[in-house]
Amino acid sequence: MRSIYISLLVLPLFASFHLKAQTRAETILDSWKFFKGDEAFAYRIDFDDSKWEQVVVPHDWAI
């Protein structure tokens, strides 16, 4: 019975640690471009995105 009480006290600590470990922060820099569609090779370094629209983040594609 004692081990159940200890588990109930310790379990929320592990759960909160797990949730904090999943958070992620990213710095958003300039030079973002947008294209409404699907480009199969857009991941390639030599991809030509010169026809894409220059946008400021945050951006909504519906605008």
N, C-alpha and C positions, 0 to 999 in steps of 0.2 A: 504494500500500500504506500509505503514511504517513497518507493521509486516512482510511482505514478505522480505523486505531488512534485517531486524533483523534476520529472519530465515535463510536467505542465508549466513549471516555472522557467525551464531552460529553453523549451521549444520556441517561444516567441522571440527570444534573443537570436537564435539561429535564423528564424524566418526574416527578421528585420535586417540582419547582415546579408542574407541572400538577396533581398530586394535592393539594398544599396549597391551591391556588387554589380547589378545589372544596369545601373544608370550609366549614361554615356553623354559626354559633352563634346560638341564639335565647334570649331571656329569656322565661320562662314566668311570667305574672302570675296573680293570683287571678281569680275570676269565670268559671271555665270551666263550661260546661254540656254535658250529654250526652243524646243521644236515640238509642236503638237502632232504626234504621229509615232511611228515605230521605225527606228533605224537599226537594222540588224548588226551593223559593224561600227556603231558609235563608240564602242569601248576601245577601239584601236587608236593608237597614238597618232597615226598618219591620217585619221579621218578628217575630211573637209567639212567643218561646221560653219563656214563663212556665210552661209545663207540663213543660219539660225538667228533668232532675235536675241539681242543683248538685254538682260533683265537685271533688276535689283531684287535681291532676296529680302524679305519673303515675297513670293510671286504667286499669283493665282492664274492658272491657264485660261480661265473663263473670261479674264479681263480683255 
